[in-house]
Amino acid sequence: MLVRLMKFNKKVKHVILVCLFLGMIFNFHAIDGQMNIPQSSQAGADFFLQIITPSEMEYWEEVNITIEVREISNLNHQNLSINITLEKGLFFAEEEVAVHDLGDFNQLEEKNTSFIITGSQTFLTNPIVLYKVYLHKDGVRLDIDTLVEGQVYTLQYGIGSMTVQFPILKVDSSPLEIEGFVVPRISLLNNQEQTLTYNISNEGVAALRNLTFRVEVDENVLELTSTVLRGNISGKMIENVSLSSDSFPSLNLFPGNSHILFEINVLCITPAATDHSRVYLFISSDFFDTKEYSVKVQTFDLYNPYQYDNPLVFFAWPLYILFFTILAIAITIYSWKKHVRRAKKAAELEARYGASYVSCD
């Protein structure tokens, strides 16, 4: 009898251990599931909320965030409203508000509303910006069913994202100016004309708006004769020439991944030589601050025929150096030979007449 009781106790212990083990596994999976769905409830909600929005927008663009709300509990509701909060980088369009009233809902009724937003006018390090949508009833936040990565969860908000796209402006000029280099970039005679060409690119995805140009030259030294804008914008060739010093070409829209050429023609009008003239190009837009590009200009005349960057100068300097090197070597050899002759003559005089007849000169 005692043996049977001991066997029975062992079986009970085994059953208890198995139950405890299965309970731990069940609790672990339940906790793990809740951790993967923060702020979620598996009890369901009275409304299903869906966000319809483009995934990308350009920094100047205005887009609609459309919110669809559907009653799913087969009940009637009063005084509902939608509230949206935007993270840094997104803004409401002019006269847009953060809260839209939806009014009353009947059973299984569906309504939608749209918010007009725009993107940041300054460059964002992280262009992906989030926003949250809340549903309120009599001012109290409600739980909603909403899609998250293709699955329906019950949360206290719907979440969406928008990627803000920006332009990337790049300017290459010919001739190039090298900062700190002594040689001026271009040299002109009186009545000589020069063309400066700038290759302007938008290497970004977003179009750049209101791209404007302004050129300045030093008065009484240079004269601006014309500016030319060339390029192919959205399949349309452009070529604008401006002869007025206060009216220059501009572009209302400069698409992404495109480039244009901007030419500046200047004329030297001074008969005298100068070393401090410049041609200035200023480029501005609604996104970038005004950027300045300048080219140094040296003018010269018949009394100053050699330019700092004249090729003759680069050939002349080695010749000058070689000449003075040879001259120094010749003077050294002549002095050494003269010293040797004097020493030899002194030795001959000393041998013939004795040391007393040898002069120290």
HELIX and SHEET records of a PDB file:
HELIX    1   1 LEU A    2  ASN A   36  1                                  35    
HELIX    2   2 PRO A  311  TYR A  353  1                                  43    
HELIX    3   3 ALA A  355  TYR A  357  5                                   3    
SHEET    1   A 6 LEU A  90  PHE A  92  0                                        
SHEET    2   A 6 GLU A 110  GLY A 119 -1                                        
SHEET    3   A 6 GLU A  62  GLU A  71 -1                                        
SHEET    4   A 6 PHE A  47  ILE A  52 -1                                        
SHEET    5   A 6 ILE A 144  VAL A 148  1                                        
SHEET    6   A 6 GLN A 151  LEU A 155 -1                                        
SHEET    1   B 5 GLU A  56  GLU A  58  0                                        
SHEET    2   B 5 GLY A 158  GLN A 165  1                                        
SHEET    3   B 5 ILE A 128  LYS A 137 -1                                        
SHEET    4   B 5 HIS A  77  LEU A  86 -1                                        
SHEET    5   B 5 VAL A  99  PHE A 105 -1                                        
SHEET    1   C 4 GLU A  56  GLU A  58  0                                        
SHEET    2   C 4 GLY A 158  GLN A 165  1                                        
SHEET    3   C 4 ILE A 128  LYS A 137 -1                                        
SHEET    4   C 4 VAL A 140  ARG A 141 -1                                        
SHEET    1   D 5 LEU A 169  SER A 174  0                                        
SHEET    2   D 5 GLU A 193  ASN A 202 -1                                        
SHEET    3   D 5 SER A 258  CYS A 268 -1                                        
SHEET    4   D 5 LEU A 222  ILE A 233 -1                                        
SHEET    5   D 5 LYS A 236  SER A 242 -1                                        
SHEET    1   E 5 ILE A 186  LEU A 188  0                                        
SHEET    2   E 5 LYS A 291  THR A 299  1                                        
SHEET    3   E 5 THR A 274  SER A 284 -1                                        
SHEET    4   E 5 LEU A 208  VAL A 217 -1                                        
SHEET    5   E 5 SER A 250  PHE A 254 -1                                        
END                                                                             
